[in-house]
Amino acid sequence: MTDTSKTTLIPRSLFVFAVLYGGMTCIAGILGAKQVAIGPLAVESGIFPFLLLVVLSSSVAELHGRDVANRLVRLGFVPLITAIILIQIVLALPTDPGMYEPAKEAFPIILSQGARLMFAGIIAYGVSQFLNVYIFSRLANMKGAMLALRAAIASALSQVVDTLIFITIAFYGERPIGQLLLGQGSAKVVLSFLLVPFLIVFFVKLGRRLDRD
């Protein structure tokens, strides 16, 4: 008997990064419920997994090309939307009377989001991540040591767009958004230049080692 089945192998780095990427899309919205103070900067905690999303998509673009990175971003909608749906189902289910009392109140406060905020998050994710991959890839002629700079520029610009889209869709007409845009945008730009250069170098080196081994 002739086995005509085909086995499709993907690079180890792509598999590892894709798993991590999917996890970050799910946790970003949950961590965003808390604002943290970093020196003079006040920023919602979701920026940290979002910066990891930026770094991972840029790393995949560097290692495997822009088309593969864009495919990763598209697939990221699957865990993101699935997590949103599951959260809404769990919130709608009756609460066990024996549940720890403080958690009864805290759980819906942390996890519940209106339809407007969920829509804003999905749109902001898609536009900013595709934009990050596009900018990073367009700067690809900046080789070698410029890897960190390319990633920082792409991250900063995409995060500004992410902020503009999310805050405008989520809060326009509900509250003044000027100071919110300025504060969140500035914090994300600063963090993009402080964190992303180190992270992109680490993940690209890690990816090359995974593929080599």
Disulfide bonds with the S-S distance in Angstrom:
none
